Amino acid sequence: MRLHRKTIAGLAEAMNVTHKRVRQVRANGVEGVCFVADWTEAIGAPDNDATSIAPAS
């Protein structure tokens, strides 16, 4: 999560889950292709703020 600059609070808000659930997933992981894909996308997706968007060339 550090590599992608994600916080527990930010990830919980983006995925509409509790902070406790984010901590559980960090500690234990998830099972199932769909769940893994959802969490991977949420952690690896860029932030929606303007500072993280590269300027058009």
Z-matrix of the N, CA and C atoms (Angstrom, degrees):
N
C 1 1.451
C 2 1.528 1 109.91
N 3 1.319 2 117.39 1 -32.40
C 4 1.460 3 119.15 2 178.89
C 5 1.517 4 111.49 3 -63.76
N 6 1.320 5 115.78 4 -40.54
C 7 1.464 6 120.63 5 -179.67
C 8 1.522 7 111.32 6 -56.92
N 9 1.331 8 116.33 7 -37.08
C 10 1.465 9 121.64 8 -178.54
C 11 1.522 10 112.77 9 -97.88
N 12 1.333 11 115.75 10 6.98
C 13 1.470 12 122.27 11 178.09
C 14 1.536 13 112.41 12 55.75
N 15 1.321 14 115.15 13 45.67
C 16 1.456 15 121.59 14 177.36
C 17 1.524 16 109.31 15 -106.32
N 18 1.299 17 116.34 16 140.07
C 19 1.459 18 121.61 17 175.83
C 20 1.523 19 108.80 18 -107.97
N 21 1.310 20 115.80 19 164.46
C 22 1.459 21 120.29 20 176.74
C 23 1.524 22 109.34 21 -60.33
N 24 1.314 23 116.52 22 -45.13
C 25 1.468 24 120.57 23 -179.08
C 26 1.526 25 111.38 24 -64.00
N 27 1.320 26 116.96 25 -44.13
C 28 1.462 27 120.22 26 -179.29
C 29 1.513 28 112.53 27 -65.49
N 30 1.328 29 116.58 28 -41.31
C 31 1.455 30 120.70 29 179.01
C 32 1.521 31 111.20 30 -68.40
N 33 1.330 32 116.84 31 -39.93
C 34 1.465 33 120.53 32 178.17
C 35 1.524 34 110.45 33 -61.83
N 36 1.324 35 116.44 34 -41.95
C 37 1.460 36 120.09 35 179.39
C 38 1.528 37 111.25 36 -67.01
N 39 1.318 38 116.95 37 -43.41
C 40 1.460 39 120.81 38 -178.46
C 41 1.524 40 112.35 39 -64.91
N 42 1.328 41 116.72 40 -35.14
C 43 1.466 42 120.72 41 -176.91
C 44 1.522 43 112.65 42 -97.67
N 45 1.330 44 116.33 43 -3.47
C 46 1.460 45 121.34 44 -179.43
C 47 1.528 46 111.56 45 58.20
N 48 1.344 47 114.53 46 47.50
C 49 1.462 48 121.84 47 174.62
C 50 1.525 49 107.80 48 -127.58
N 51 1.322 50 115.95 49 171.74
C 52 1.462 51 119.83 50 -179.74
C 53 1.527 52 110.60 51 -82.21
N 54 1.329 53 114.85 52 162.28
C 55 1.464 54 120.35 53 175.47
C 56 1.530 55 109.51 54 -61.40
N 57 1.317 56 115.51 55 -37.24
C 58 1.461 57 120.82 56 179.60
C 59 1.531 58 110.64 57 -60.30
N 60 1.327 59 116.80 58 -41.01
C 61 1.464 60 120.43 59 179.91
C 62 1.525 61 111.21 60 -66.13
N 63 1.320 62 117.51 61 -39.58
C 64 1.464 63 120.34 62 177.62
C 65 1.531 64 109.41 63 -61.98
N 66 1.324 65 117.37 64 -43.49
C 67 1.464 66 120.63 65 178.95
C 68 1.533 67 111.15 66 -63.40
N 69 1.334 68 117.07 67 -39.77
C 70 1.469 69 120.81 68 178.40
C 71 1.522 70 110.76 69 -61.93
N 72 1.313 71 116.77 70 -44.14
C 73 1.465 72 120.71 71 -179.14
C 74 1.528 73 110.32 72 -66.72
N 75 1.327 74 117.16 73 -39.12
C 76 1.466 75 119.63 74 177.32
C 77 1.517 76 110.90 75 -62.45
N 78 1.314 77 117.13 76 -38.15
C 79 1.464 78 121.10 77 -177.36
C 80 1.522 79 112.71 78 -78.44
N 81 1.339 80 116.95 79 -39.62
C 82 1.463 81 120.88 80 -170.79
C 83 1.518 82 115.44 81 -114.46
N 84 1.327 83 117.78 82 -15.29
C 85 1.452 84 120.68 83 -176.15
C 86 1.516 85 111.82 84 79.27
N 87 1.312 86 115.45 85 -175.73
C 88 1.463 87 121.76 86 177.30
C 89 1.520 88 108.74 87 -130.99
N 90 1.319 89 116.46 88 158.79
C 91 1.460 90 122.25 89 177.88
C 92 1.518 91 108.82 90 -119.91
N 93 1.291 92 115.63 91 147.45
C 94 1.456 93 121.09 92 178.49
C 95 1.522 94 110.71 93 105.06
N 96 1.296 95 115.26 94 134.34
C 97 1.461 96 121.46 95 -175.81
C 98 1.523 97 111.80 96 -57.51
N 99 1.306 98 117.86 97 -44.76
C 100 1.469 99 120.77 98 -177.87
C 101 1.519 100 112.16 99 -65.43
N 102 1.337 101 116.58 100 -42.61
C 103 1.466 102 120.12 101 179.82
C 104 1.528 103 111.07 102 -65.57
N 105 1.324 104 115.98 103 -43.37
C 106 1.467 105 120.13 104 179.16
C 107 1.524 106 110.12 105 -61.78
N 108 1.318 107 117.15 106 -43.37
C 109 1.461 108 120.97 107 179.77
C 110 1.529 109 111.08 108 -63.04
N 111 1.329 110 117.40 109 -42.74
C 112 1.470 111 121.29 110 179.43
C 113 1.526 112 111.38 111 -61.10
N 114 1.328 113 116.53 112 -48.20
C 115 1.459 114 120.17 113 -178.17
C 116 1.529 115 111.45 114 -68.07
N 117 1.320 116 116.67 115 -39.97
C 118 1.466 117 120.29 116 178.77
C 119 1.519 118 110.56 117 -62.60
N 120 1.318 119 116.63 118 -43.65
C 121 1.462 120 120.80 119 178.96
C 122 1.529 121 111.03 120 -64.84
N 123 1.317 122 117.07 121 -42.10
C 124 1.465 123 120.46 122 -178.85
C 125 1.526 124 111.91 123 -65.12
N 126 1.317 125 116.38 124 -38.60
C 127 1.464 126 119.57 125 -179.08
C 128 1.523 127 110.98 126 -76.30
N 129 1.318 128 117.25 127 -39.18
C 130 1.456 129 120.80 128 -175.26
C 131 1.505 130 115.34 129 -87.70
N 132 1.327 131 117.93 130 -11.81
C 133 1.464 132 120.70 131 -177.86
C 134 1.523 133 110.50 132 -71.08
N 135 1.327 134 117.23 133 143.16
C 136 1.468 135 118.59 134 177.37
C 137 1.523 136 111.13 135 -68.22
N 138 1.337 137 115.47 136 155.94
C 139 1.455 138 120.57 137 177.26
C 140 1.508 139 109.57 138 -66.87
N 141 1.327 140 116.85 139 158.32
C 142 1.463 141 121.77 140 -179.48
C 143 1.516 142 113.77 141 -87.45
N 144 1.334 143 117.05 142 -0.40
C 145 1.462 144 118.34 143 -179.41
C 146 1.523 145 110.81 144 -78.72
N 147 1.313 146 116.49 145 160.19
C 148 1.460 147 121.92 146 -174.40
C 149 1.530 148 112.78 147 -69.35
N 150 1.306 149 118.42 148 -22.17
C 151 1.468 150 119.87 149 -177.63
C 152 1.513 151 112.89 150 -71.69
N 153 1.315 152 118.19 151 -22.51
C 154 1.449 153 119.80 152 -177.34
C 155 1.534 154 112.87 153 -93.90
N 156 1.307 155 116.87 154 -3.77
C 157 1.454 156 120.53 155 -178.97
C 158 1.525 157 109.37 156 -91.71
N 159 1.309 158 115.87 157 125.39
C 160 1.464 159 120.14 158 -179.56
C 161 1.509 160 109.95 159 -71.32
N 162 1.324 161 118.00 160 142.13
C 163 1.460 162 120.08 161 178.99
C 164 1.524 163 110.96 162 -67.04
N 165 1.306 164 116.00 163 147.27
C 166 1.460 165 121.28 164 178.99
C 167 1.523 166 109.16 165 -71.00
N 168 1.321 167 115.99 166 141.75
C 169 1.471 168 118.28 167 -179.72
C 170 1.509 169 111.54 168 -104.53
